[in-house]
Amino acid sequence: MTGQHRTLIIARADRRSLADIGRIFAESDATNLPHRLGVRRRSLFHYRDLYLHLIDADAPVLGPLEQVRDDPDFQEVNERLSTFVTPYSPEWRTAGDAMANEFYTWSSEEGQ
């Protein structure tokens, strides 16, 4: 996994909105925005009322996210998602506040 970074974003979403959320990301992922952020892969999960957004990227995404914060494409995606995705924590202020901390990793590929 050298040279790759994973980020897990946690928020809340109603299961009735999953198709809308997926469509918003599919439209955004068809642009150059993910490439500008260094995103290689995105996976969206839902469990009960939790929205889990797993990002595989070339480098940590928090810095690039802050750099595109005022970008119209990024703002449009965030605005559209805000209808369906809400913060998990009331203390949420920035994207970093919604990111989980990885504390254990295992891979069968390590050491080969």
N, C-alpha and C positions, 0 to 999 in steps of 0.2 A: 504494500500500500504506500510505498515511498512516493512522494510527490503528489499524493492525493490527500484531500482533506474532506471530512464529512461533517456536516452541520445538521442538527435536528432542531427544527422550529416547532414549538408546541403552542397551540391556540385552541379555540373552541369553534365548532361548526355543527350545524344541524345536518343530519344525514340527508334531508330533503334538498340541500343545496350542493351536494357533492358533484352533480353533473355540471352545474354552473361554474363551480370552482375549477373543475377539470378543464372546461372549455376556455376559461380565462387564461389558464396557464398554457394550454395548447396554442392559443393565439399568440401569446407572448413568446413562447418558445420557438415559434416560427420566425421571429425577428432576430436581430443580432444582440438583443439585450442579454440573454444568458451567456453568450460568448464574451461580451464585455465584462461580465462578472466572473468569468472563468469556470462557469458551471458546465460540468460534463454530463451529469445525469440528475434527474429530479424524480422523486417518488413521493406520492401523496398517499397517506393512510388515514383511516378514520376508525376510532374506537369509542363507542358510546357517544359522548359529546365532544371528544377530543379530535382535533385536527393535527396530524403529524406530517411534517414536510421535511423529507430527508434530501439533502443536497450533497452530491459528490462533486468536488471542485478541484482545480489545480492548486489552489492556495486557500487559506481561510477567507470566507466570503464577507466577513463583517467590514473590513476595510473597503473593499470595492462597493459594498452596499451603501456605505456612507458617502462615497464619491459620486454615486449616481442618484443620490437622494433627491436632487432638484431636477433630474432628467424628466422630461415630459412623458416618455414611455414608461418609466418606472412609476411615476406619480399616477398615471392612468391605471396601471395594473393594481396598485395599492388602493386606489379609489374604488375600483370595481370590486375588489376582494372585500373591502370593508363592509359591504352589504351582507356578506355571508360568513366572514371570519372575524371573530372577536378575540381580544386578548384573554389568555388563561388567567393571568394575574391582574388585579386592579392596579398594581404598582408599575405595570408596563409603560415604558416611556420611549424606548428605542428598540430596534430589531434585536440587539444583543440581549435585551431583557426576556426575549421569547426563546432563546437558544438554550438547549439542554447541554449539560457538561458530560462528555464521555469519560467514564471512569474505568472501563475495562474493554479490551479488544483482543480477539483471538482470530487467527486466520490460518487455514491449512497451507496457504501459499508462503508463509514466512519461513525463511531458512532454506528455501529450495532454489 
